[in-house]
Structure formats: C-alpha cells, structure tokens
Amino acid sequence: MRLRVYVEFHKDFVRVEGDEVVVGIRSKPKRGKANEELVKKLAKHFGVPSSRVRIVSGFRSRCKLVEIL
C-alpha cells in the first residue's frame, strides 16, 4: 500500500484523511531522525514492523510517498 504522507513538526499525532496521512513529528529534521520517527509512528499506527515501512520519495520534504509492505 502506498500513502502520501504530510509531516508537521513540533507535534505528536497520526491522522488519516482519506488516502492521505498527516503525522506530527517531535524530532528535528537532522541526520534522518525525523524520518526514523515517521517510520516508527506509521508502523505502530498500522500494526506492522518498522522494517515493512519505507519512504519511497520525499526524504527531504514535508510531503513524502511511503510504502507499507
């Protein structure tokens, strides 16, 4: 399943809006920490291991394409 994910900083939530997901991230976008937190939050929300969640595109953007296997 592929999802379009939007990231908001300094917040802590996961909200599904149709086929899009908005995720609040507490980590700063340095050295990939925010992307790691995003993967962990999505894995927990969808009930899958974090190894089955990967960012397809948008590593440096607030709008990302994420694939859940």
PDB file of N, H, CA, C and O in Angstrom:
ATOM      1  N   MET A   1       0.852  -1.158   0.000  1.00  0.00           N
ATOM      2  CA  MET A   1       0.000   0.000   0.000  1.00  0.00           C
ATOM      3  C   MET A   1       0.907   1.232   0.000  1.00  0.00           C
ATOM      4  O   MET A   1       1.865   1.302   0.769  1.00  0.00           O
ATOM      5  N   ARG A   2       0.605   2.185  -0.849  1.00  0.00           N
ATOM      6  H   ARG A   2      -0.174   2.128  -1.474  1.00  0.00           H
ATOM      7  CA  ARG A   2       1.363   3.431  -0.911  1.00  0.00           C
ATOM      8  C   ARG A   2       0.490   4.567  -0.406  1.00  0.00           C
ATOM      9  O   ARG A   2      -0.690   4.663  -0.742  1.00  0.00           O
ATOM     10  N   LEU A   3       1.091   5.422   0.406  1.00  0.00           N
ATOM     11  H   LEU A   3       2.050   5.343   0.679  1.00  0.00           H
ATOM     12  CA  LEU A   3       0.371   6.539   1.001  1.00  0.00           C
ATOM     13  C   LEU A   3       1.130   7.832   0.771  1.00  0.00           C
ATOM     14  O   LEU A   3       2.360   7.844   0.738  1.00  0.00           O
ATOM     15  N   ARG A   4       0.402   8.903   0.617  1.00  0.00           N
ATOM     16  H   ARG A   4      -0.597   8.894   0.644  1.00  0.00           H
ATOM     17  CA  ARG A   4       1.008  10.228   0.597  1.00  0.00           C
ATOM     18  C   ARG A   4       0.965  10.720   2.043  1.00  0.00           C
ATOM     19  O   ARG A   4      -0.099  10.773   2.659  1.00  0.00           O
ATOM     20  N   VAL A   5       2.119  11.075   2.568  1.00  0.00           N
ATOM     21  H   VAL A   5       2.984  11.032   2.067  1.00  0.00           H
ATOM     22  CA  VAL A   5       2.242  11.453   3.975  1.00  0.00           C
ATOM     23  C   VAL A   5       2.734  12.887   4.063  1.00  0.00           C
ATOM     24  O   VAL A   5       3.700  13.271   3.404  1.00  0.00           O
ATOM     25  N   TYR A   6       2.049  13.678   4.894  1.00  0.00           N
ATOM     26  H   TYR A   6       1.264  13.366   5.430  1.00  0.00           H
ATOM     27  CA  TYR A   6       2.453  15.051   5.157  1.00  0.00           C
ATOM     28  C   TYR A   6       2.955  15.125   6.597  1.00  0.00           C
ATOM     29  O   TYR A   6       2.346  14.554   7.502  1.00  0.00           O
ATOM     30  N   VAL A   7       4.062  15.827   6.804  1.00  0.00           N
ATOM     31  H   VAL A   7       4.557  16.290   6.068  1.00  0.00           H
ATOM     32  CA  VAL A   7       4.692  15.911   8.118  1.00  0.00           C
ATOM     33  C   VAL A   7       4.509  17.312   8.680  1.00  0.00           C
ATOM     34  O   VAL A   7       4.692  18.307   7.979  1.00  0.00           O
ATOM     35  N   GLU A   8       4.140  17.374   9.972  1.00  0.00           N
ATOM     36  H   GLU A   8       3.991  16.565  10.541  1.00  0.00           H
ATOM     37  CA  GLU A   8       4.088  18.640  10.710  1.00  0.00           C
ATOM     38  C   GLU A   8       5.037  18.499  11.886  1.00  0.00           C
ATOM     39  O   GLU A   8       5.025  17.482  12.580  1.00  0.00           O
ATOM     40  N   PHE A   9       5.861  19.517  12.114  1.00  0.00           N
ATOM     41  H   PHE A   9       5.871  20.344  11.551  1.00  0.00           H
ATOM     42  CA  PHE A   9       6.862  19.442  13.165  1.00  0.00           C
ATOM     43  C   PHE A   9       6.346  20.028  14.475  1.00  0.00           C
ATOM     44  O   PHE A   9       5.411  20.829  14.491  1.00  0.00           O
ATOM     45  N   HIS A  10       6.976  19.613  15.571  1.00  0.00           N
ATOM     46  H   HIS A  10       7.736  18.963  15.558  1.00  0.00           H
ATOM     47  CA  HIS A  10       6.676  20.064  16.937  1.00  0.00           C
ATOM     48  C   HIS A  10       5.282  19.631  17.389  1.00  0.00           C
ATOM     49  O   HIS A  10       4.648  20.314  18.194  1.00  0.00           O
ATOM     50  N   LYS A  11       4.811  18.506  16.877  1.00  0.00           N
ATOM     51  H   LYS A  11       5.326  17.952  16.223  1.00  0.00           H
ATOM     52  CA  LYS A  11       3.511  17.962  17.261  1.00  0.00           C
ATOM     53  C   LYS A  11       3.642  16.456  17.393  1.00  0.00           C
ATOM     54  O   LYS A  11       4.664  15.884  17.012  1.00  0.00           O
ATOM     55  N   ASP A  12       2.612  15.806  17.931  1.00  0.00           N
ATOM     56  H   ASP A  12       1.782  16.271  18.240  1.00  0.00           H
ATOM     57  CA  ASP A  12       2.678  14.367  18.155  1.00  0.00           C
ATOM     58  C   ASP A  12       1.311  13.739  17.896  1.00  0.00           C
ATOM     59  O   ASP A  12       0.490  13.628  18.806  1.00  0.00           O
ATOM     60  N   PHE A  13       1.070  13.326  16.640  1.00  0.00           N
ATOM     61  H   PHE A  13       1.737  13.415  15.901  1.00  0.00           H
ATOM     62  CA  PHE A  13      -0.209  12.703  16.284  1.00  0.00           C
ATOM     63  C   PHE A  13      -0.072  11.968  14.964  1.00  0.00           C
ATOM     64  O   PHE A  13       0.901  12.154  14.233  1.00  0.00           O
ATOM     65  N   VAL A  14      -1.062  11.125  14.664  1.00  0.00           N
ATOM     66  H   VAL A  14      -1.852  10.974  15.257  1.00  0.00           H
ATOM     67  CA  VAL A  14      -1.202  10.490  13.350  1.00  0.00           C
ATOM     68  C   VAL A  14      -2.672  10.623  12.978  1.00  0.00           C
ATOM     69  O   VAL A  14      -3.546  10.157  13.709  1.00  0.00           O
ATOM     70  N   ARG A  15      -2.946  11.260  11.841  1.00  0.00           N
ATOM     71  H   ARG A  15      -2.237  11.639  11.247  1.00  0.00           H
ATOM     72  CA  ARG A  15      -4.321  11.495  11.412  1.00  0.00           C
ATOM     73  C   ARG A  15      -4.465  11.032   9.970  1.00  0.00           C
ATOM     74  O   ARG A  15      -3.689  11.431   9.102  1.00  0.00           O
ATOM     75  N   VAL A  16      -5.460  10.190   9.717  1.00  0.00           N
ATOM     76  H   VAL A  16      -6.091   9.865  10.422  1.00  0.00           H
ATOM     77  CA  VAL A  16      -5.734   9.693   8.360  1.00  0.00           C
ATOM     78  C   VAL A  16      -6.869  10.519   7.774  1.00  0.00           C
ATOM     79  O   VAL A  16      -7.940  10.646   8.369  1.00  0.00           O
ATOM     80  N   GLU A  17      -6.610  11.080   6.588  1.00  0.00           N
ATOM     81  H   GLU A  17      -5.741  10.977   6.105  1.00  0.00           H
ATOM     82  CA  GLU A  17      -7.619  11.892   5.899  1.00  0.00           C
ATOM     83  C   GLU A  17      -7.803  11.331   4.490  1.00  0.00           C
ATOM     84  O   GLU A  17      -7.121  11.750   3.555  1.00  0.00           O
ATOM     85  N   GLY A  18      -8.720  10.389   4.346  1.00  0.00           N
ATOM     86  H   GLY A  18      -9.274  10.048   5.106  1.00  0.00           H
ATOM     87  CA  GLY A  18      -8.934   9.740   3.049  1.00  0.00           C
ATOM     88  C   GLY A  18      -7.755   8.846   2.711  1.00  0.00           C
ATOM     89  O   GLY A  18      -7.453   7.908   3.448  1.00  0.00           O
ATOM     90  N   ASP A  19      -7.087   9.130   1.599  1.00  0.00           N
ATOM     91  H   ASP A  19      -7.333   9.892   1.000  1.00  0.00           H
ATOM     92  CA  ASP A  19      -5.918   8.331   1.217  1.00  0.00           C
ATOM     93  C   ASP A  19      -4.615   9.049   1.584  1.00  0.00           C
ATOM     94  O   ASP A  19      -3.541   8.649   1.135  1.00  0.00           O
ATOM     95  N   GLU A  20      -4.704  10.100   2.394  1.00  0.00           N
ATOM     96  H   GLU A  20      -5.577  10.424   2.760  1.00  0.00           H
ATOM     97  CA  GLU A  20      -3.528  10.830   2.861  1.00  0.00           C
ATOM     98  C   GLU A  20      -3.395  10.691   4.368  1.00  0.00           C
ATOM     99  O   GLU A  20      -4.385  10.506   5.075  1.00  0.00           O
ATOM    100  N   VAL A  21      -2.173  10.779   4.850  1.00  0.00           N
ATOM    101  H   VAL A  21      -1.368  10.929   4.276  1.00  0.00           H
ATOM    102  CA  VAL A  21      -1.897  10.665   6.278  1.00  0.00           C
ATOM    103  C   VAL A  21      -1.095  11.891   6.696  1.00  0.00           C
ATOM    104  O   VAL A  21      -0.128  12.266   6.032  1.00  0.00           O
ATOM    105  N   VAL A  22      -1.503  12.515   7.803  1.00  0.00           N
ATOM    106  H   VAL A  22      -2.288  12.211   8.342  1.00  0.00           H
ATOM    107  CA  VAL A  22      -0.766  13.643   8.367  1.00  0.00           C
ATOM    108  C   VAL A  22      -0.169  13.161   9.679  1.00  0.00           C
ATOM    109  O   VAL A  22      -0.875  12.622  10.531  1.00  0.00           O
ATOM    110  N   VAL A  23       1.151  13.361   9.840  1.00  0.00           N
ATOM    111  H   VAL A  23       1.725  13.799   9.148  1.00  0.00           H
ATOM    112  CA  VAL A  23       1.859  12.863  11.016  1.00  0.00           C
ATOM    113  C   VAL A  23       2.585  14.019  11.681  1.00  0.00           C
ATOM    114  O   VAL A  23       3.286  14.788  11.023  1.00  0.00           O
ATOM    115  N   GLY A  24       2.412  14.135  12.992  1.00  0.00           N
ATOM    116  H   GLY A  24       1.843  13.511  13.527  1.00  0.00           H
ATOM    117  CA  GLY A  24       3.149  15.114  13.782  1.00  0.00           C
ATOM    118  C   GLY A  24       4.439  14.490  14.277  1.00  0.00           C
ATOM    119  O   GLY A  24       4.431  13.384  14.816  1.00  0.00           O
ATOM    120  N   ILE A  25       5.544  15.193  14.096  1.00  0.00           N
ATOM    121  H   ILE A  25       5.550  16.092  13.657  1.00  0.00           H
ATOM    122  CA  ILE A  25       6.870  14.686  14.440  1.00  0.00           C
ATOM    123  C   ILE A  25       7.505  15.600  15.475  1.00  0.00           C
ATOM    124  O   ILE A  25       7.467  16.822  15.332  1.00  0.00           O
ATOM    125  N   ARG A  26       8.089  15.015  16.516  1.00  0.00           N
ATOM    126  H   ARG A  26       8.119  14.023  16.632  1.00  0.00           H
ATOM    127  CA  ARG A  26       8.792  15.787  17.544  1.00  0.00           C
ATOM    128  C   ARG A  26      10.276  15.967  17.224  1.00  0.00           C
ATOM    129  O   ARG A  26      10.878  16.961  17.631  1.00  0.00           O
ATOM    130  N   SER A  27      10.868  15.025  16.504  1.00  0.00           N
ATOM    131  H   SER A  27      10.379  14.218  16.172  1.00  0.00           H
ATOM    132  CA  SER A  27      12.301  15.072  16.202  1.00  0.00           C
ATOM    133  C   SER A  27      12.621  16.180  15.200  1.00  0.00           C
ATOM    134  O   SER A  27      11.794  16.551  14.366  1.00  0.00           O
ATOM    135  N   LYS A  28      13.832  16.691  15.306  1.00  0.00           N
ATOM    136  H   LYS A  28      14.504  16.391  15.983  1.00  0.00           H
ATOM    137  CA  LYS A  28      14.277  17.699  14.354  1.00  0.00           C
ATOM    138  C   LYS A  28      14.720  17.011  13.064  1.00  0.00           C
ATOM    139  O   LYS A  28      15.212  15.884  13.098  1.00  0.00           O
ATOM    140  N   PRO A  29      14.547  17.685  11.933  1.00  0.00           N
ATOM    141  CA  PRO A  29      14.919  17.068  10.655  1.00  0.00           C
ATOM    142  C   PRO A  29      16.433  17.117  10.400  1.00  0.00           C
ATOM    143  O   PRO A  29      16.882  17.692   9.408  1.00  0.00           O
ATOM    144  N   LYS A  30      17.197  16.523  11.283  1.00  0.00           N
ATOM    145  H   LYS A  30      16.833  16.056  12.089  1.00  0.00           H
ATOM    146  CA  LYS A  30      18.656  16.477  11.147  1.00  0.00           C
ATOM    147  C   LYS A  30      19.116  15.035  11.211  1.00  0.00           C
ATOM    148  O   LYS A  30      18.675  14.275  12.073  1.00  0.00           O
ATOM    149  N   ARG A  31      20.004  14.655  10.298  1.00  0.00           N
ATOM    150  H   ARG A  31      20.362  15.272   9.598  1.00  0.00           H
ATOM    151  CA  ARG A  31      20.603  13.325  10.253  1.00  0.00           C
ATOM    152  C   ARG A  31      19.571  12.207  10.164  1.00  0.00           C
ATOM    153  O   ARG A  31      19.824  11.097  10.631  1.00  0.00           O
ATOM    154  N   GLY A  32      18.416  12.482   9.574  1.00  0.00           N
ATOM    155  H   GLY A  32      18.210  13.384   9.194  1.00  0.00           H
ATOM    156  CA  GLY A  32      17.416  11.439   9.360  1.00  0.00           C
ATOM    157  C   GLY A  32      16.588  11.069  10.578  1.00  0.00           C
ATOM    158  O   GLY A  32      15.829  10.101  10.527  1.00  0.00           O
ATOM    159  N   LYS A  33      16.712  11.816  11.679  1.00  0.00           N
ATOM    160  H   LYS A  33      17.329  12.602  11.721  1.00  0.00           H
ATOM    161  CA  LYS A  33      15.968  11.488  12.903  1.00  0.00           C
ATOM    162  C   LYS A  33      14.462  11.612  12.697  1.00  0.00           C
ATOM    163  O   LYS A  33      13.703  10.779  13.191  1.00  0.00           O
ATOM    164  N   ALA A  34      14.021  12.639  11.976  1.00  0.00           N
ATOM    165  H   ALA A  34      14.638  13.316  11.575  1.00  0.00           H
ATOM    166  CA  ALA A  34      12.588  12.820  11.746  1.00  0.00           C
ATOM    167  C   ALA A  34      12.035  11.700  10.874  1.00  0.00           C
ATOM    168  O   ALA A  34      10.919  11.235  11.107  1.00  0.00           O
ATOM    169  N   ASN A  35      12.792  11.259   9.876  1.00  0.00           N
ATOM    170  H   ASN A  35      13.698  11.637   9.687  1.00  0.00           H
ATOM    171  CA  ASN A  35      12.338  10.157   9.031  1.00  0.00           C
ATOM    172  C   ASN A  35      12.259   8.860   9.818  1.00  0.00           C
ATOM    173  O   ASN A  35      11.341   8.068   9.603  1.00  0.00           O
ATOM    174  N   GLU A  36      13.201   8.625  10.728  1.00  0.00           N
ATOM    175  H   GLU A  36      13.946   9.268  10.903  1.00  0.00           H
ATOM    176  CA  GLU A  36      13.156   7.429  11.581  1.00  0.00           C
ATOM    177  C   GLU A  36      11.910   7.451  12.454  1.00  0.00           C
ATOM    178  O   GLU A  36      11.218   6.441  12.581  1.00  0.00           O
ATOM    179  N   GLU A  37      11.622   8.607  13.059  1.00  0.00           N
ATOM    180  H   GLU A  37      12.185   9.427  12.956  1.00  0.00           H
ATOM    181  CA  GLU A  37      10.432   8.713  13.906  1.00  0.00           C
ATOM    182  C   GLU A  37       9.163   8.515  13.085  1.00  0.00           C
ATOM    183  O   GLU A  37       8.215   7.879  13.547  1.00  0.00           O
ATOM    184  N   LEU A  38       9.141   9.056  11.873  1.00  0.00           N
ATOM    185  H   LEU A  38       9.910   9.573  11.498  1.00  0.00           H
ATOM    186  CA  LEU A  38       7.988   8.889  10.991  1.00  0.00           C
ATOM    187  C   LEU A  38       7.728   7.419  10.696  1.00  0.00           C
ATOM    188  O   LEU A  38       6.586   6.966  10.775  1.00  0.00           O
ATOM    189  N   VAL A  39       8.778   6.665  10.356  1.00  0.00           N
ATOM    190  H   VAL A  39       9.705   7.033  10.291  1.00  0.00           H
ATOM    191  CA  VAL A  39       8.634   5.238  10.052  1.00  0.00           C
ATOM    192  C   VAL A  39       8.113   4.486  11.273  1.00  0.00           C
ATOM    193  O   VAL A  39       7.233   3.636  11.140  1.00  0.00           O
ATOM    194  N   LYS A  40       8.638   4.784  12.458  1.00  0.00           N
ATOM    195  H   LYS A  40       9.353   5.475  12.566  1.00  0.00           H
ATOM    196  CA  LYS A  40       8.192   4.109  13.680  1.00  0.00           C
ATOM    197  C   LYS A  40       6.730   4.417  13.990  1.00  0.00           C
ATOM    198  O   LYS A  40       5.976   3.521  14.371  1.00  0.00           O
ATOM    199  N   LYS A  41       6.323   5.677  13.830  1.00  0.00           N
ATOM    200  H   LYS A  41       6.935   6.405  13.521  1.00  0.00           H
ATOM    201  CA  LYS A  41       4.929   6.052  14.109  1.00  0.00           C
ATOM    202  C   LYS A  41       3.959   5.390  13.132  1.00  0.00           C
ATOM    203  O   LYS A  41       2.901   4.905  13.533  1.00  0.00           O
ATOM    204  N   LEU A  42       4.319   5.373  11.859  1.00  0.00           N
ATOM    205  H   LEU A  42       5.178   5.767  11.533  1.00  0.00           H
ATOM    206  CA  LEU A  42       3.439   4.735  10.873  1.00  0.00           C
ATOM    207  C   LEU A  42       3.353   3.233  11.109  1.00  0.00           C
ATOM    208  O   LEU A  42       2.277   2.651  10.968  1.00  0.00           O
ATOM    209  N   ALA A  43       4.467   2.595  11.465  1.00  0.00           N
ATOM    210  H   ALA A  43       5.341   3.068  11.580  1.00  0.00           H
ATOM    211  CA  ALA A  43       4.462   1.159  11.740  1.00  0.00           C
ATOM    212  C   ALA A  43       3.559   0.854  12.929  1.00  0.00           C
ATOM    213  O   ALA A  43       2.783  -0.101  12.891  1.00  0.00           O
ATOM    214  N   LYS A  44       3.653   1.645  13.967  1.00  0.00           N
ATOM    215  H   LYS A  44       4.283   2.421  13.998  1.00  0.00           H
ATOM    216  CA  LYS A  44       2.814   1.427  15.151  1.00  0.00           C
ATOM    217  C   LYS A  44       1.341   1.669  14.815  1.00  0.00           C
ATOM    218  O   LYS A  44       0.476   0.904  15.240  1.00  0.00           O
ATOM    219  N   HIS A  45       1.057   2.716  14.064  1.00  0.00           N
ATOM    220  H   HIS A  45       1.760   3.338  13.719  1.00  0.00           H
ATOM    221  CA  HIS A  45      -0.330   3.051  13.717  1.00  0.00           C
ATOM    222  C   HIS A  45      -0.986   1.958  12.873  1.00  0.00           C
ATOM    223  O   HIS A  45      -2.151   1.624  13.088  1.00  0.00           O
ATOM    224  N   PHE A  46      -0.244   1.401  11.914  1.00  0.00           N
ATOM    225  H   PHE A  46       0.702   1.672  11.738  1.00  0.00           H
ATOM    226  CA  PHE A  46      -0.802   0.380  11.026  1.00  0.00           C
ATOM    227  C   PHE A  46      -0.558  -1.039  11.522  1.00  0.00           C
ATOM    228  O   PHE A  46      -0.997  -1.993  10.879  1.00  0.00           O
ATOM    229  N   GLY A  47       0.133  -1.205  12.654  1.00  0.00           N
ATOM    230  H   GLY A  47       0.489  -0.430  13.177  1.00  0.00           H
ATOM    231  CA  GLY A  47       0.318  -2.526  13.245  1.00  0.00           C
ATOM    232  C   GLY A  47       1.242  -3.440  12.470  1.00  0.00           C
ATOM    233  O   GLY A  47       0.998  -4.643  12.385  1.00  0.00           O
ATOM    234  N   VAL A  48       2.299  -2.886  11.904  1.00  0.00           N
ATOM    235  H   VAL A  48       2.497  -1.908  11.973  1.00  0.00           H
ATOM    236  CA  VAL A  48       3.286  -3.684  11.170  1.00  0.00           C
ATOM    237  C   VAL A  48       4.671  -3.376  11.738  1.00  0.00           C
ATOM    238  O   VAL A  48       4.853  -2.343  12.382  1.00  0.00           O
ATOM    239  N   PRO A  49       5.650  -4.257  11.511  1.00  0.00           N
ATOM    240  CA  PRO A  49       7.014  -3.955  11.949  1.00  0.00           C
ATOM    241  C   PRO A  49       7.580  -2.770  11.150  1.00  0.00           C
ATOM    242  O   PRO A  49       7.217  -2.564   9.993  1.00  0.00           O
ATOM    243  N   SER A  50       8.459  -2.011  11.773  1.00  0.00           N
ATOM    244  H   SER A  50       8.754  -2.179  12.714  1.00  0.00           H
ATOM    245  CA  SER A  50       9.021  -0.840  11.097  1.00  0.00           C
ATOM    246  C   SER A  50       9.857  -1.221   9.877  1.00  0.00           C
ATOM    247  O   SER A  50      10.096  -0.383   9.008  1.00  0.00           O
ATOM    248  N   SER A  51      10.302  -2.471   9.803  1.00  0.00           N
ATOM    249  H   SER A  51      10.108  -3.152  10.509  1.00  0.00           H
ATOM    250  CA  SER A  51      11.066  -2.918   8.636  1.00  0.00           C
ATOM    251  C   SER A  51      10.178  -3.036   7.391  1.00  0.00           C
ATOM    252  O   SER A  51      10.691  -3.133   6.276  1.00  0.00           O
ATOM    253  N   ARG A  52       8.861  -3.029   7.568  1.00  0.00           N
ATOM    254  H   ARG A  52       8.444  -2.950   8.474  1.00  0.00           H
ATOM    255  CA  ARG A  52       7.934  -3.137   6.434  1.00  0.00           C
ATOM    256  C   ARG A  52       7.429  -1.774   5.968  1.00  0.00           C
ATOM    257  O   ARG A  52       6.575  -1.697   5.085  1.00  0.00           O
ATOM    258  N   VAL A  53       7.953  -0.698   6.558  1.00  0.00           N
ATOM    259  H   VAL A  53       8.646  -0.760   7.275  1.00  0.00           H
ATOM    260  CA  VAL A  53       7.585   0.664   6.162  1.00  0.00           C
ATOM    261  C   VAL A  53       8.822   1.320   5.561  1.00  0.00           C
ATOM    262  O   VAL A  53       9.889   1.328   6.175  1.00  0.00           O
ATOM    263  N   ARG A  54       8.675   1.871   4.353  1.00  0.00           N
ATOM    264  H   ARG A  54       7.809   1.865   3.854  1.00  0.00           H
ATOM    265  CA  ARG A  54       9.821   2.545   3.749  1.00  0.00           C
ATOM    266  C   ARG A  54       9.375   3.811   3.034  1.00  0.00           C
ATOM    267  O   ARG A  54       8.275   3.887   2.486  1.00  0.00           O
ATOM    268  N   ILE A  55      10.244   4.786   3.053  1.00  0.00           N
ATOM    269  H   ILE A  55      11.138   4.724   3.497  1.00  0.00           H
ATOM    270  CA  ILE A  55       9.990   6.047   2.366  1.00  0.00           C
ATOM    271  C   ILE A  55      10.461   5.889   0.926  1.00  0.00           C
ATOM    272  O   ILE A  55      11.635   5.615   0.675  1.00  0.00           O
ATOM    273  N   VAL A  56       9.542   6.063  -0.012  1.00  0.00           N
ATOM    274  H   VAL A  56       8.589   6.285   0.193  1.00  0.00           H
ATOM    275  CA  VAL A  56       9.855   5.896  -1.430  1.00  0.00           C
ATOM    276  C   VAL A  56      10.440   7.196  -1.994  1.00  0.00           C
ATOM    277  O   VAL A  56      11.442   7.167  -2.708  1.00  0.00           O
ATOM    278  N   SER A  57       9.823   8.318  -1.676  1.00  0.00           N
ATOM    279  H   SER A  57       9.009   8.341  -1.096  1.00  0.00           H
ATOM    280  CA  SER A  57      10.333   9.597  -2.154  1.00  0.00           C
ATOM    281  C   SER A  57       9.993  10.688  -1.146  1.00  0.00           C
ATOM    282  O   SER A  57       9.080  10.540  -0.334  1.00  0.00           O
ATOM    283  N   GLY A  58      10.743  11.787  -1.212  1.00  0.00           N
ATOM    284  H   GLY A  58      11.485  11.907  -1.871  1.00  0.00           H
ATOM    285  CA  GLY A  58      10.495  12.915  -0.321  1.00  0.00           C
ATOM    286  C   GLY A  58      11.311  12.874   0.952  1.00  0.00           C
ATOM    287  O   GLY A  58      10.841  13.334   1.993  1.00  0.00           O
ATOM    288  N   PHE A  59      12.521  12.336   0.902  1.00  0.00           N
ATOM    289  H   PHE A  59      12.902  11.963   0.056  1.00  0.00           H
ATOM    290  CA  PHE A  59      13.343  12.223   2.098  1.00  0.00           C
ATOM    291  C   PHE A  59      13.608  13.583   2.749  1.00  0.00           C
ATOM    292  O   PHE A  59      13.730  13.671   3.970  1.00  0.00           O
ATOM    293  N   ARG A  60      13.697  14.629   1.951  1.00  0.00           N
ATOM    294  H   ARG A  60      13.598  14.558   0.958  1.00  0.00           H
ATOM    295  CA  ARG A  60      13.993  15.959   2.473  1.00  0.00           C
ATOM    296  C   ARG A  60      12.802  16.902   2.365  1.00  0.00           C
ATOM    297  O   ARG A  60      12.968  18.119   2.441  1.00  0.00           O
ATOM    298  N   SER A  61      11.625  16.364   2.191  1.00  0.00           N
ATOM    299  H   SER A  61      11.490  15.375   2.129  1.00  0.00           H
ATOM    300  CA  SER A  61      10.420  17.166   2.003  1.00  0.00           C
ATOM    301  C   SER A  61       9.412  16.862   3.099  1.00  0.00           C
ATOM    302  O   SER A  61       9.485  15.820   3.751  1.00  0.00           O
ATOM    303  N   ARG A  62       8.478  17.771   3.298  1.00  0.00           N
ATOM    304  H   ARG A  62       8.418  18.617   2.769  1.00  0.00           H
ATOM    305  CA  ARG A  62       7.386  17.515   4.244  1.00  0.00           C
ATOM    306  C   ARG A  62       6.323  16.618   3.632  1.00  0.00           C
ATOM    307  O   ARG A  62       5.537  16.005   4.355  1.00  0.00           O
ATOM    308  N   CYS A  63       6.290  16.536   2.314  1.00  0.00           N
ATOM    309  H   CYS A  63       6.929  17.034   1.728  1.00  0.00           H
ATOM    310  CA  CYS A  63       5.356  15.669   1.598  1.00  0.00           C
ATOM    311  C   CYS A  63       6.137  14.449   1.114  1.00  0.00           C
ATOM    312  O   CYS A  63       7.067  14.579   0.319  1.00  0.00           O
ATOM    313  N   LYS A  64       5.762  13.278   1.587  1.00  0.00           N
ATOM    314  H   LYS A  64       5.006  13.172   2.233  1.00  0.00           H
ATOM    315  CA  LYS A  64       6.510  12.060   1.287  1.00  0.00           C
ATOM    316  C   LYS A  64       5.583  11.008   0.693  1.00  0.00           C
ATOM    317  O   LYS A  64       4.370  11.034   0.900  1.00  0.00           O
ATOM    318  N   LEU A  65       6.174  10.095  -0.040  1.00  0.00           N
ATOM    319  H   LEU A  65       7.159  10.074  -0.208  1.00  0.00           H
ATOM    320  CA  LEU A  65       5.452   8.927  -0.532  1.00  0.00           C
ATOM    321  C   LEU A  65       6.016   7.743   0.243  1.00  0.00           C
ATOM    322  O   LEU A  65       7.209   7.449   0.166  1.00  0.00           O
ATOM    323  N   VAL A  66       5.139   7.061   0.996  1.00  0.00           N
ATOM    324  H   VAL A  66       4.170   7.300   1.059  1.00  0.00           H
ATOM    325  CA  VAL A  66       5.564   5.976   1.880  1.00  0.00           C
ATOM    326  C   VAL A  66       4.877   4.693   1.442  1.00  0.00           C
ATOM    327  O   VAL A  66       3.694   4.690   1.102  1.00  0.00           O
ATOM    328  N   GLU A  67       5.631   3.609   1.453  1.00  0.00           N
ATOM    329  H   GLU A  67       6.593   3.611   1.729  1.00  0.00           H
ATOM    330  CA  GLU A  67       5.101   2.295   1.084  1.00  0.00           C
ATOM    331  C   GLU A  67       5.093   1.396   2.315  1.00  0.00           C
ATOM    332  O   GLU A  67       6.087   1.293   3.033  1.00  0.00           O
ATOM    333  N   ILE A  68       3.955   0.749   2.544  1.00  0.00           N
ATOM    334  H   ILE A  68       3.147   0.832   1.960  1.00  0.00           H
ATOM    335  CA  ILE A  68       3.826  -0.218   3.634  1.00  0.00           C
ATOM    336  C   ILE A  68       3.634  -1.578   2.997  1.00  0.00           C
ATOM    337  O   ILE A  68       2.658  -1.802   2.281  1.00  0.00           O
ATOM    338  N   LEU A  69       4.561  -2.485   3.254  1.00  0.00           N
ATOM    339  H   LEU A  69       5.354  -2.303   3.836  1.00  0.00           H
ATOM    340  CA  LEU A  69       4.547  -3.823   2.645  1.00  0.00           C
ATOM    341  C   LEU A  69       3.740  -4.792   3.486  1.00  0.00           C
ATOM    342  O   LEU A  69       3.616  -5.964   3.130  1.00  0.00           O
TER     343      LEU A  69
END
